[in-house]
Amino acid sequence: MPRRPSRPLESPIRAEGAVLPPPPERWNHGVVERLDRPIADQAGLSGRPYRTVDTLAAMERRGSITAGMRQAGEDFRARFAAAQLDPLRAPDWSRPRNGGPTRGNDADGPALRIEAARDAVWRAILAAGGLGSPAGSCLWHVVGWERSLKQWAIEQGWGGRPVSQETASGILIAALGALEAHFRR
């Protein structure tokens, strides 16, 4: 028979202004920190959630890249997400399907904004040297797919061969520099 607690359990609702720590699962994604300023949530209420520190933020803090290079990387990541190029995605349930046959070729293809985002991603990859270049591969995997730089260096590397983490960092810095110049045009 399970023991009953001697005192009542704490309510998960805390007093206003109290800071709840992130759940343990959030730490599986790397360094987690609280945002420095409030943002609006889906309901329009203000909050200061925790978020992981990504590769670009960590590199900017260390001084490896400039704010412009980080912004170029963030812009690339946003276009990559809009282009729906992530290898693992769920169906878009917000788009109704009637189950009947579709009319015309346009109904089956991606929307115009997705096509525009894919075109922008492709032009950015080409500006960095193409998908077969170390910079293009690094942009695709590290910035686009948001894999860790270490993981890319070990698994993907250059030409299928692993590269050192220092070399991978240099490749990413060069790729972000090319990306910054490309987006400035």
N, CA, C and O of each residue as an XYZ file, in Angstrom:
740
protein
N       0.836     -1.167      0.000
C       0.000      0.000      0.000
C       0.892      1.245      0.000
O       1.791      1.352      0.834
N       0.655      2.196     -0.930
C       1.500      3.384     -0.988
C       1.304      4.271      0.231
O       0.210      4.385      0.783
N       2.403      4.891      0.626
C       2.341      5.817      1.761
C       1.799      7.143      1.322
O       2.108      7.612      0.227
N       1.010      7.745      2.141
C       0.491      9.081      1.882
C       1.490     10.090      2.428
O       2.082      9.856      3.481
N       1.686     11.177      1.755
C       2.616     12.185      2.276
C       2.075     12.779      3.573
O       0.866     12.915      3.759
N       2.998     13.128      4.461
C       2.597     13.687      5.744
C       2.082     15.121      5.600
O       1.301     15.584      6.432
N       2.508     15.815      4.568
C       2.012     17.169      4.341
C       1.453     17.235      2.921
O       1.827     16.427      2.071
N       0.575     18.174      2.661
C       0.014     18.259      1.306
C       1.086     18.610      0.286
O       2.039     19.328      0.586
N       0.913     18.091     -0.929
C       1.855     18.390     -1.999
C       1.737     19.844     -2.408
O       0.664     20.442     -2.330
N       2.870     20.413     -2.852
C       2.849     21.799     -3.308
C       2.060     21.894     -4.598
O       2.092     20.997     -5.440
N       1.365     22.981     -4.727
C       0.628     23.234     -5.950
C       1.611     23.603     -7.048
O       2.572     24.324     -6.782
N       1.401     23.126     -8.295
C       2.306     23.503     -9.368
C       2.196     24.978     -9.726
O       3.087     25.520    -10.381
N       1.115     25.638     -9.307
C       0.945     27.058     -9.568
C       1.670     27.827     -8.478
O       1.404     27.638     -7.291
N       2.574     28.683     -8.879
C       3.384     29.448     -7.920
C       2.868     30.872     -7.831
O       2.060     31.318     -8.646
N       3.348     31.554     -6.841
C       2.991     32.967     -6.690
C       3.536     33.744     -7.880
O       4.557     33.372     -8.459
N       2.861     34.812     -8.236
C       3.277     35.602     -9.379
C       4.686     36.133     -9.148
O       5.006     36.637     -8.071
N       5.520     36.013    -10.171
C       6.890     36.490    -10.079
C       7.874     35.411     -9.665
O       9.083     35.605     -9.794
N       7.384     34.267     -9.167
C       8.287     33.198     -8.776
C       8.853     32.547    -10.035
O       8.145     32.389    -11.030
N      10.113     32.174     -9.988
C      10.785     31.593    -11.133
C      10.813     30.080    -10.977
O      11.344     29.553     -9.999
N      10.235     29.389    -11.955
C      10.283     27.934    -11.974
C      11.483     27.492    -12.794
O      11.700     28.017    -13.886
N      12.263     26.547    -12.301
C      13.402     26.079    -13.096
C      12.906     25.240    -14.273
O      11.793     24.716    -14.244
N      13.741     25.116    -15.311
C      13.329     24.275    -16.433
C      13.291     22.813    -16.017
O      14.025     22.411    -15.114
N      12.449     22.010    -16.660
C      12.413     20.589    -16.330
C      13.709     19.909    -16.745
O      14.418     20.420    -17.612
N      14.032     18.782    -16.152
C      15.306     18.101    -16.451
C      15.471     17.747    -17.927
O      16.595     17.687    -18.424
N      14.366     17.513    -18.630
C      14.450     17.144    -20.043
C      15.067     18.253    -20.889
O      15.702     17.970    -21.906
N      14.888     19.520    -20.482
C      15.422     20.637    -21.256
C      16.949     20.623    -21.269
O      17.562     21.106    -22.221
N      17.566     20.077    -20.226
C      19.029     20.063    -20.148
C      19.639     19.078    -21.139
O      20.847     19.116    -21.372
N      18.831     18.195    -21.728
C      19.344     17.257    -22.729
C      19.724     17.956    -24.023
O      20.393     17.359    -24.866
N      19.316     19.203    -24.202
C      19.574     19.937    -25.430
C      20.743     20.904    -25.301
O      20.925     21.764    -26.163
N      21.524     20.782    -24.259
C      22.678     21.643    -24.068
C      22.435     22.683    -22.991
O      21.590     22.503    -22.114
N      23.185     23.770    -23.068
C      23.096     24.841    -22.082
C      21.733     25.515    -22.202
O      21.301     25.871    -23.298
N      21.059     25.688    -21.062
C      19.736     26.300    -21.027
C      19.827     27.559    -20.176
O      20.416     27.552    -19.095
N      19.232     28.648    -20.681
C      19.223     29.886    -19.915
C      17.878     30.585    -20.093
O      17.132     30.315    -21.034
N      17.601     31.475    -19.175
C      16.355     32.224    -19.228
C      16.543     33.453    -20.111
O      17.591     34.098    -20.058
N      15.550     33.778    -20.913
C      15.645     34.965    -21.763
C      15.791     36.204    -20.904
O      15.237     36.274    -19.806
N      16.539     37.189    -21.402
C      16.781     38.397    -20.613
C      15.608     39.367    -20.649
O      15.499     40.231    -19.779
N      14.729     39.241    -21.637
C      13.563     40.129    -21.699
C      12.319     39.308    -22.009
O      12.414     38.249    -22.629
N      11.165     39.781    -21.588
C       9.928     39.032    -21.842
C       9.568     39.016    -23.327
O       9.876     39.945    -24.074
N       8.906     37.929    -23.726
C       8.371     37.810    -25.079
C       6.912     37.399    -24.975
O       6.466     36.941    -23.923
N       6.171     37.558    -26.056
C       4.760     37.175    -26.068
C       4.640     35.694    -26.408
O       5.339     35.190    -27.287
N       3.744     35.002    -25.702
C       3.489     33.605    -26.021
C       2.345     33.522    -27.032
O       1.915     34.550    -27.556
N       1.849     32.319    -27.313
C       0.787     32.143    -28.303
C      -0.503     32.847    -27.909
O      -1.269     33.267    -28.776
N      -0.748     32.977    -26.626
C      -1.973     33.625    -26.154
C      -1.806     35.145    -26.063
O      -2.760     35.852    -25.738
N      -0.612     35.646    -26.345
C      -0.369     37.079    -26.275
C       0.076     37.554    -24.906
O       0.275     38.752    -24.704
N       0.236     36.636    -23.961
C       0.698     36.994    -22.620
C       2.216     37.074    -22.624
O       2.882     36.448    -23.449
N       2.747     37.842    -21.705
C       4.202     37.993    -21.661
C       4.804     36.932    -20.747
O       4.212     36.547    -19.739
N       5.988     36.474    -21.118
C       6.683     35.479    -20.326
C       8.166     35.517    -20.637
O       8.585     36.086    -21.645
N       8.962     34.909    -19.765
C      10.408     34.806    -19.957
C      10.785     33.335    -19.917
O      11.224     32.835    -18.882
N      10.618     32.635    -21.037
C      10.898     31.194    -21.024
C      12.386     30.898    -21.033
O      13.218     31.783    -21.231
N      12.694     29.646    -20.815
C      14.064     29.162    -20.945
C      14.262     28.692    -22.378
O      13.336     28.191    -23.016
N      15.479     28.860    -22.870
C      15.783     28.331    -24.187
C      17.234     27.892    -24.211
O      18.057     28.354    -23.421
N      17.528     26.997    -25.127
C      18.890     26.505    -25.222
C      19.764     27.532    -25.935
O      19.288     28.304    -26.767
N      21.026     27.526    -25.600
C      21.992     28.409    -26.249
C      22.509     27.648    -27.465
O      23.159     26.612    -27.324
N      22.219     28.163    -28.661
C      22.624     27.464    -29.876
C      24.071     27.779    -30.244
O      24.730     28.589    -29.592
N      24.544     27.134    -31.284
C      25.929     27.284    -31.719
C      26.264     28.726    -32.069
O      27.321     29.231    -31.690
N      25.361     29.391    -32.795
C      25.636     30.764    -33.222
C      25.738     31.710    -32.028
O      26.622     32.566    -31.993
N      24.850     31.567    -31.056
C      24.891     32.424    -29.867
C      26.178     32.189    -29.077
O      26.809     33.138    -28.610
N      26.561     30.925    -28.930
C      27.786     30.616    -28.192
C      29.023     31.186    -28.901
O      29.937     31.696    -28.253
N      29.041     31.095    -30.236
C      30.191     31.620    -30.976
C      30.256     33.145    -30.900
O      31.341     33.720    -30.816
N      29.096     33.796    -30.929
C      29.104     35.263    -30.816
C      29.572     35.689    -29.432
O      30.321     36.658    -29.310
N      29.149     34.991    -28.395
C      29.576     35.322    -27.027
C      31.072     35.164    -26.851
O      31.705     35.947    -26.143
N      31.642     34.149    -27.498
C      33.089     33.922    -27.410
C      33.876     34.916    -28.249
O      35.086     35.057    -28.075
N      33.189     35.610    -29.165
C      33.871     36.551    -30.039
C      34.378     35.914    -31.320
O      35.132     36.543    -32.062
N      33.981     34.678    -31.595
C      34.415     33.995    -32.821
C      33.752     34.579    -34.058
O      34.355     34.621    -35.131
N      32.504     35.031    -33.908
C      31.780     35.622    -35.034
C      31.215     36.969    -34.600
O      31.078     37.250    -33.410
N      30.893     37.789    -35.584
C      30.325     39.104    -35.307
C      28.807     39.002    -35.190
O      28.217     37.967    -35.498
N      28.196     40.070    -34.749
C      26.737     40.108    -34.662
C      26.112     39.987    -36.048
O      25.057     39.371    -36.197
N      26.746     40.564    -37.057
C      26.243     40.458    -38.428
C      26.298     39.037    -38.950
O      25.392     38.598    -39.659
N      27.359     38.313    -38.604
C      27.466     36.913    -39.019
C      26.404     36.065    -38.336
O      25.813     35.177    -38.950
N      26.166     36.349    -37.055
C      25.130     35.610    -36.343
C      23.761     35.909    -36.962
O      22.950     35.002    -37.145
N      23.506     37.174    -37.282
C      22.223     37.541    -37.879
C      22.043     36.859    -39.229
O      20.946     36.405    -39.554
N      23.115     36.783    -40.019
C      23.045     36.082    -41.303
C      22.706     34.610    -41.084
O      21.913     34.039    -41.832
N      23.299     33.998    -40.068
C      22.984     32.612    -39.744
C      21.542     32.443    -39.294
O      20.879     31.479    -39.676
N      21.052     33.381    -38.482
C      19.650     33.326    -38.034
C      18.698     33.506    -39.216
O      17.671     32.832    -39.296
N      19.042     34.420    -40.141
C      18.214     34.616    -41.336
C      18.189     33.355    -42.188
O      17.139     32.963    -42.696
N      19.355     32.719    -42.344
C      19.422     31.472    -43.106
C      18.562     30.399    -42.440
O      17.817     29.684    -43.110
N      18.671     30.294    -41.122
C      17.894     29.289    -40.393
C      16.389     29.525    -40.559
O      15.625     28.573    -40.719
N      15.970     30.785    -40.521
C      14.546     31.098    -40.696
C      14.078     30.724    -42.101
O      12.989     30.175    -42.264
N      14.885     31.013    -43.105
C      14.516     30.640    -44.479
C      14.515     29.132    -44.650
O      13.674     28.580    -45.360
N      15.452     28.473    -44.003
C      15.537     27.008    -44.067
C      14.277     26.379    -43.465
O      13.730     25.420    -44.010
N      13.828     26.928    -42.339
C      12.606     26.422    -41.705
C      11.385     26.692    -42.576
O      10.512     25.834    -42.706
N      11.319     27.888    -43.178
C      10.191     28.222    -44.054
C      10.184     27.338    -45.294
O       9.124     27.052    -45.849
N      11.363     26.906    -45.730
C      11.473     26.050    -46.906
C      11.105     24.601    -46.601
O      10.993     23.782    -47.514
N      10.921     24.289    -45.354
C      10.551     22.943    -44.905
C      11.536     21.892    -45.404
O      11.136     20.872    -45.966
N      12.819     22.146    -45.196
C      13.864     21.231    -45.641
C      14.360     20.311    -44.538
O      15.290     19.535    -44.757
N      13.761     20.384    -43.364
C      14.141     19.522    -42.258
C      13.825     18.079    -42.642
O      12.747     17.811    -43.172
N      14.743     17.144    -42.387
C      14.493     15.763    -42.811
C      13.370     15.087    -42.027
O      12.796     14.103    -42.491
N      13.064     15.597    -40.872
C      12.044     14.985    -40.044
C      10.944     15.998    -39.803
O      11.129     16.939    -39.031
N       9.812     15.824    -40.444
C       8.730     16.766    -40.211
C       7.407     16.037    -40.167
O       7.230     14.962    -40.739
N       6.510     16.654    -39.481
C       5.160     16.110    -39.367
C       4.276     16.771    -40.415
O       4.611     17.843    -40.919
N       3.159     16.148    -40.747
C       2.247     16.792    -41.704
C       1.656     18.063    -41.117
O       1.484     18.182    -39.903
N       1.350     19.001    -41.984
C       0.753     20.265    -41.575
C      -0.752     20.056    -41.401
O      -1.499     20.021    -42.379
N      -1.180     19.921    -40.168
C      -2.589     19.634    -39.886
C      -3.473     20.861    -40.052
O      -4.698     20.746    -40.051
N      -2.862     22.034    -40.195
C      -3.670     23.231    -40.387
C      -4.210     23.325    -41.813
O      -5.129     24.101    -42.075
N      -3.653     22.549    -42.730
C      -4.132     22.538    -44.111
C      -5.187     21.458    -44.259
O      -4.884     20.271    -44.134
N      -6.406     21.852    -44.522
C      -7.466     20.841    -44.647
C      -7.309     19.997    -45.909
O      -6.921     20.492    -46.967
N      -7.611     18.745    -45.770
C      -7.612     17.822    -46.907
C      -9.030     17.278    -47.040
O      -9.628     16.834    -46.060
N      -9.550     17.317    -48.231
C     -10.905     16.833    -48.397
C     -10.961     15.378    -48.830
O     -12.044     14.799    -48.923
N      -9.815     14.786    -49.094
C      -9.768     13.376    -49.450
C     -10.063     13.113    -50.912
O      -9.832     12.005    -51.398
N     -10.563     14.099    -51.615
C     -10.881     13.927    -53.029
C      -9.685     14.215    -53.902
O      -8.624     14.590    -53.405
N      -9.846     14.041    -55.207
C      -8.745     14.337    -56.119
C      -8.453     15.830    -56.153
O      -9.362     16.650    -56.029
N      -7.197     16.175    -56.320
C      -6.813     17.576    -56.381
C      -6.892     18.042    -57.820
O      -6.729     17.255    -58.752
N      -7.141     19.316    -57.987
C      -7.260     19.878    -59.328
C      -5.987     20.610    -59.682
O      -5.524     21.463    -58.926
N      -5.428     20.287    -60.810
C      -4.259     21.007    -61.311
C      -2.973     20.595    -60.623
O      -2.992     19.914    -59.598
N      -1.875     21.008    -61.188
C      -0.563     20.669    -60.633
C      -0.210     21.529    -59.438
O       0.567     21.108    -58.582
N      -0.770     22.733    -59.366
C      -0.406     23.660    -58.302
C      -0.853     23.175    -56.928
O      -0.213     23.498    -55.928
N      -1.936     22.410    -56.858
C      -2.457     21.957    -55.569
C      -1.516     20.956    -54.907
O      -1.461     20.888    -53.679
N      -0.770     20.174    -55.699
C       0.125     19.167    -55.128
C       1.468     19.752    -54.721
O       2.109     19.233    -53.808
N       1.905     20.811    -55.370
C       3.226     21.369    -55.107
C       3.240     22.239    -53.876
O       2.190     22.595    -53.339
N       4.443     22.584    -53.427
C       4.561     23.470    -52.264
C       4.008     24.860    -52.586
O       3.934     25.269    -53.744
N       3.637     25.543    -51.567
C       3.105     26.896    -51.736
C       4.203     27.823    -52.259
O       5.388     27.494    -52.206
N       3.794     28.970    -52.758
C       4.763     29.914    -53.327
C       5.782     30.402    -52.309
O       6.946     30.607    -52.654
N       5.366     30.591    -51.055
C       6.326     31.062    -50.047
C       7.365     29.992    -49.739
O       8.518     30.314    -49.454
N       6.971     28.732    -49.792
C       7.926     27.643    -49.561
C       8.912     27.589    -50.715
O      10.114     27.421    -50.507
N       8.399     27.733    -51.940
C       9.275     27.752    -53.111
C      10.253     28.924    -53.047
O      11.432     28.765    -53.365
N       9.772     30.096    -52.640
C      10.644     31.270    -52.525
C      11.713     31.032    -51.458
O      12.871     31.404    -51.651
N      11.336     30.418    -50.340
C      12.297     30.133    -49.275
C      13.324     29.105    -49.744
O      14.508     29.231    -49.430
N      12.891     28.099    -50.485
C      13.827     27.095    -51.014
C      14.809     27.729    -51.988
O      15.993     27.393    -51.994
N      14.314     28.646    -52.809
C      15.177     29.345    -53.742
C      16.210     30.195    -52.981
O      17.383     30.228    -53.353
N      15.768     30.879    -51.915
C      16.678     31.708    -51.121
C      17.742     30.849    -50.431
O      18.906     31.243    -50.354
N      17.341     29.679    -49.930
C      18.294     28.770    -49.284
C      19.306     28.275    -50.313
O      20.505     28.231    -50.040
N      18.821     27.905    -51.492
C      19.720     27.397    -52.521
C      20.718     28.464    -52.961
O      21.900     28.164    -53.130
N      20.263     29.711    -53.150
C      21.165     30.792    -53.536
C      22.210     31.049    -52.443
O      23.368     31.331    -52.749
N      21.804     30.952    -51.168
C      22.746     31.145    -50.059
C      23.780     30.017    -50.018
O      24.961     30.268    -49.779
N      23.344     28.787    -50.248
C      24.273     27.648    -50.280
C      25.265     27.823    -51.431
O      26.458     27.565    -51.270
N      24.773     28.262    -52.590
C      25.658     28.494    -53.734
C      26.658     29.604    -53.438
O      27.811     29.526    -53.862
N      26.235     30.633    -52.719
C      27.132     31.735    -52.358
C      28.247     31.264    -51.428
O      29.331     31.847    -51.399
N      27.973     30.210    -50.672
C      28.985     29.677    -49.755
C      29.863     28.620    -50.422
O      30.773     28.081    -49.792
N      29.591     28.320    -51.702
C      30.431     27.359    -52.415
C      29.701     26.128    -52.890
O      30.319     25.248    -53.489
N      28.414     26.033    -52.646
C      27.637     24.876    -53.084
C      27.509     23.831    -51.997
O      28.229     23.852    -50.998
N      26.583     22.923    -52.210
C      26.299     21.902    -51.197
C      27.461     20.924    -51.018
O      27.625     20.344    -49.944
N      28.258     20.741    -52.058
C      29.401     19.839    -51.976
C      30.627     20.458    -51.325
O      31.605     19.758    -51.062
N      30.592     21.751    -51.063
C      31.730     22.412    -50.424
C      31.629     22.252    -48.909
O      30.546     21.999    -48.382
N      32.752     22.399    -48.209
C      32.686     22.287    -46.746
C      31.773     23.349    -46.131
O      31.030     23.056    -45.195
N      31.822     24.584    -46.650
C      31.000     25.659    -46.085
C      29.521     25.403    -46.333
O      28.700     25.591    -45.435
N      29.172     24.974    -47.547
C      27.776     24.688    -47.860
C      27.230     23.534    -47.044
O      26.103     23.593    -46.551
N      28.022     22.491    -46.900
C      27.612     21.339    -46.088
C      27.431     21.729    -44.630
O      26.482     21.298    -43.976
N      28.345     22.542    -44.129
C      28.269     22.988    -42.735
C      27.031     23.855    -42.507
O      26.343     23.704    -41.498
N      26.746     24.769    -43.449
C      25.536     25.580    -43.323
C      24.289     24.707    -43.299
O      23.403     24.904    -42.468
N      24.222     23.753    -44.203
C      23.046     22.889    -44.308
C      22.829     22.097    -43.017
O      21.722     22.075    -42.479
N      23.876     21.452    -42.527
C      23.729     20.567    -41.375
C      23.710     21.293    -40.033
O      22.890     20.982    -39.169
N      24.612     22.262    -39.854
C      24.760     22.909    -38.547
C      23.757     24.042    -38.361
O      23.102     24.122    -37.322
N      23.631     24.909    -39.349
C      22.720     26.045    -39.207
C      21.296     25.647    -39.598
O      20.347     25.971    -38.885
N      21.142     24.950    -40.721
C      19.815     24.572    -41.189
C      19.164     23.485    -40.342
O      18.083     23.678    -39.787
N      19.836     22.342    -40.252
C      19.280     21.222    -39.478
C      19.527     21.354    -37.985
O      18.990     20.573    -37.199
N      20.326     22.328    -37.584
C      20.645     22.614    -36.189
C      21.321     21.445    -35.480
O      21.051     21.175    -34.310
N      22.191     20.764    -36.194
C      23.007     19.727    -35.562
C      24.190     20.418    -34.900
O      24.512     21.557    -35.240
N      24.826     19.757    -33.981
C      25.979     20.377    -33.329
C      27.164     20.374    -34.288
O      27.272     19.522    -35.171
N      28.035     21.333    -34.094
C      29.227     21.443    -34.930
C      30.107     20.205    -34.757
O      30.693     19.706    -35.718
N      30.189     19.727    -33.539
C      30.987     18.526    -33.257
C      30.412     17.319    -33.987
O      31.157     16.527    -34.563
N      29.100     17.179    -33.964
C      28.448     16.061    -34.637
C      28.701     16.127    -36.143
O      28.994     15.108    -36.769
N      28.588     17.324    -36.725
C      28.860     17.465    -38.153
C      30.305     17.112    -38.460
O      30.584     16.418    -39.438
N      31.232     17.591    -37.622
C      32.653     17.350    -37.858
C      32.983     15.861    -37.828
O      33.796     15.386    -38.621
N      32.361     15.137    -36.924
C      32.654     13.706    -36.797
C      31.957     12.896    -37.884
O      32.584     12.064    -38.540
N      30.653     13.140    -38.077
C      29.859     12.305    -38.973
C      29.946     12.725    -40.431
O      30.126     11.876    -41.305
N      29.823     14.009    -40.710
C      29.754     14.486    -42.084
C      31.126     14.926    -42.575
O      31.671     14.390    -43.540
N      31.663     15.923    -41.875
C      32.989     16.410    -42.228
C      33.094     16.886    -43.657
O      32.114     17.349    -44.241
N      34.271     16.774    -44.216
C      34.513     17.216    -45.583
C      34.797     15.988    -46.441
O      35.736     15.237    -46.181
N      33.975     15.797    -47.463
C      34.144     14.656    -48.368
C      33.939     13.325    -47.665
O      34.522     12.319    -48.071
N      33.123     13.298    -46.619
C      32.863     12.057    -45.900
C      33.928     11.722    -44.874
O      33.804     10.722    -44.166
N      34.955     12.521    -44.777
C      36.020     12.277    -43.795
C      35.825     13.205    -42.609
O      35.510     14.379    -42.800
N      36.001     12.716    -41.402
C      35.849     13.592    -40.235
C      36.932     14.664    -40.218
O      38.051     14.450    -40.686
N      36.578     15.805    -39.675
C      37.533     16.902    -39.523
C      37.621     17.249    -38.044
O      36.729     16.912    -37.265
N      38.691     17.918    -37.666
C      38.832     18.303    -36.258
C      37.799     19.374    -35.923
O      37.277     20.058    -36.803
N      37.522     19.499    -34.646
C      36.530     20.481    -34.220
C      37.010     21.908    -34.496
O      36.197     22.780    -34.803
N      38.305     22.154    -34.394
C      38.844     23.479    -34.688
C      38.677     23.814    -36.165
O      38.327     24.941    -36.516
N      38.928     22.832    -37.030
C      38.750     23.037    -38.469
C      37.287     23.275    -38.791
O      36.954     24.148    -39.593
N      36.409     22.493    -38.160
C      34.975     22.657    -38.379
C      34.511     24.042    -37.953
O      33.671     24.648    -38.617
N      35.048     24.542    -36.855
C      34.702     25.876    -36.392
C      35.151     26.922    -37.414
O      34.417     27.870    -37.695
N      36.340     26.753    -37.963
C      36.831     27.668    -38.993
C      35.980     27.621    -40.252
O      35.731     28.651    -40.880
N      35.534     26.426    -40.620
C      34.655     26.282    -41.792
C      33.350     27.019    -41.556
O      32.859     27.711    -42.448
N      32.785     26.879    -40.367
C      31.521     27.559    -40.067
C      31.707     29.077    -40.058
O      30.846     29.806    -40.552
N      32.806     29.553    -39.511
C      33.070     30.994    -39.485
C      33.179     31.529    -40.913
O      32.615     32.577    -41.225
N      33.896     30.821    -41.778
C      34.024     31.242    -43.173
C      32.673     31.211    -43.881
O      32.360     32.108    -44.664
N      31.872     30.180    -43.607
C      30.549     30.067    -44.224
C      29.646     31.213    -43.786
O      28.904     31.765    -44.598
N      29.704     31.572    -42.513
C      28.879     32.678    -42.019
C      29.342     34.010    -42.598
O      28.521     34.895    -42.839
N      30.639     34.163    -42.823
C      31.147     35.366    -43.464
C      30.635     35.487    -44.892
O      30.225     36.565    -45.322
N      30.659     34.368    -45.632
C      30.126     34.373    -47.000
C      28.631     34.629    -46.997
O      28.112     35.324    -47.871
N      27.946     34.073    -46.024
C      26.493     34.260    -45.896
C      26.156     35.724    -45.601
O      25.206     36.275    -46.157
N      26.940     36.341    -44.729
C      26.722     37.746    -44.394
C      26.899     38.621    -45.635
O      26.096     39.520    -45.884
N      27.948     38.357    -46.409
C      28.180     39.124    -47.634
C      27.056     38.883    -48.647
O      26.630     39.814    -49.331
N      26.582     37.656    -48.743
C      25.491     37.331    -49.670
C      24.206     38.050    -49.296
O      23.521     38.576    -50.174
N      23.864     38.084    -48.018
C      22.611     38.717    -47.598
C      22.684     40.239    -47.649
O      21.646     40.899    -47.689
N      23.890     40.810    -47.648
C      24.047     42.259    -47.731
C      23.748     42.788    -49.128
O      23.398     43.957    -49.291
N      23.886     41.927    -50.139
C      23.641     42.365    -51.520
C      22.219     42.718    -51.751
O      21.852     43.105    -52.861
